[in-house]
Amino acid sequence: MEESFFEKVYSVVRQIPAGRVCTYGAIAECIGSKKAARMVGWALNHSHTVYPELPAHRVVNRKGLLSGKHHFDGPSEMEKRLELEGIRVENNQVLDFEALLWDPNKEY
């Protein structure tokens, strides 16, 4: 049986290393749906019941902004989780974004 779109997204997200971030678009491209970045976000919005828990806090938009932060418990939860992994965030944006970017198309 073929994996669903959501399962494919979750599979990639599970591979994002601690201390690194990935983008919705890179995940979409990795699973063969290059133009489906918004659907990746949709999948992550519905991942609250997935076990084991996904490191969804490591997924940011193409500019390094914490665009999904409102889907976490509290407005600063996503930032707190990233900072616990050594990722610095300022004004809802990952600092040193390019250096911390994990590209599943090259590293997965």
C-alpha positions in Angstrom: 0.0 0.0 0.0 1.4 3.4 -1.0 2.0 6.0 1.7 -0.5 8.9 1.8 0.7 12.5 1.3 0.5 13.2 5.0 2.6 10.0 5.8 5.2 11.1 3.3 5.5 14.5 4.9 5.7 13.0 8.4 8.4 10.6 7.2 10.6 13.5 6.0 9.9 15.7 9.1 11.1 12.9 11.4 14.5 13.0 9.6 15.1 16.7 10.3 18.1 16.7 12.7 17.9 18.6 16.0 19.5 22.0 15.7 18.5 22.3 12.0 15.4 23.6 10.2 13.7 22.7 6.9 11.1 24.5 4.8 7.7 23.5 3.7 8.8 23.8 0.1 11.8 21.6 0.5 9.7 18.9 2.0 7.1 19.2 -0.8 9.8 18.9 -3.4 11.4 15.9 -1.6 8.1 13.9 -1.7 7.6 14.7 -5.4 5.0 17.5 -5.0 7.1 20.6 -5.6 4.2 23.0 -5.6 2.5 21.6 -2.5 4.2 23.6 0.2 0.9 24.8 1.6 -0.3 21.2 1.8 2.8 20.3 3.8 1.7 23.0 6.3 -1.8 21.5 6.2 -0.4 18.1 7.0 1.7 19.5 9.9 -1.4 21.3 11.3 -3.1 17.9 11.5 -0.1 16.1 13.1 -1.1 16.6 16.7 -2.2 13.0 17.2 0.8 11.4 15.3 2.9 9.1 17.4 5.8 9.5 18.0 5.4 13.2 18.1 6.9 15.0 15.1 9.5 17.7 15.4 7.2 20.1 13.5 8.8 23.1 15.2 11.8 22.5 12.9 9.7 23.4 9.8 9.7 27.1 8.8 8.9 29.1 5.7 11.3 29.8 2.9 12.6 32.9 4.6 13.2 31.2 8.0 10.0 32.7 9.6 8.1 30.8 12.2 4.9 30.9 10.1 3.4 27.8 11.9 3.9 29.1 15.4 0.1 29.7 16.0 -0.4 25.9 15.8 1.6 25.2 18.9 0.5 25.5 22.5 1.1 29.1 23.2 2.5 31.8 20.8 6.1 31.3 21.9 6.2 27.4 22.1 7.8 26.9 18.6 10.5 29.4 19.4 11.2 27.8 22.8 11.6 24.4 21.2 14.0 25.7 18.6 16.0 27.6 21.2 16.3 24.4 23.3 18.1 22.9 20.3 20.5 25.8 20.0 18.7 27.7 17.3 18.5 31.4 17.8 15.3 33.2 16.9 14.7 36.9 16.7 11.5 38.6 15.6 10.0 35.2 14.7 12.9 34.5 12.3 15.6 31.9 12.5 19.0 33.6 12.8 21.7 32.0 10.6 18.9 30.5 8.6 21.0 29.5 5.6 23.6 27.8 7.8 21.0 25.8 9.7 18.9 24.9 6.7 18.6 21.1 6.2 17.7 20.1 2.6 16.1 16.7 2.4 16.7 16.7 -1.3 20.5 16.5 -0.6 20.6 15.0 3.0 17.6 12.6 3.2 
